[in-house]
Amino acid sequence: MLVRNGQHLREEDAAFRFYRGFLAAFLFISCYFYVISFFLLLFSGFFVYLCTRKPMKLKNYVEITVKVMVAATAP
């Protein structure tokens, strides 16, 4: 219930700020994880290429990246 004296408004604003901050942190960590995992996969593919001199096709990179990201976010 909103009360004009400001007490309840401050409590609701604090709760809203907490949830907004929690959501922003969750999204930031998720995006950070996706970016890092994507670059690690590219680096590992480049390392395999340096060791074997047999490059993988781009389609294989995309398939592996998608599979790892789906597996990482599965409950």
C-alpha positions, 0 to 999 in steps of 0.5 A: 500500500502506497502511503504519502508520508514516504515510509512505504514508498522508500521500502518499495523503492528499496525492494525494486532496486534490489530486484533490479540489481539482482536481475542486472547482475544475473544477466551480466553474469550470464552474458559474461559466461556465454562470451567467455565460453564462446571464445574458449571454444574458438581458442580450442578449435584454433589449438586443434588446428595448430596441432593437427593442421586439419581445420574444422569447418565453421558449421562444426564450430557453431554446432559445438558452441550451441551444444555446449551453451545449451548443456551449460544452461540446462537444469 
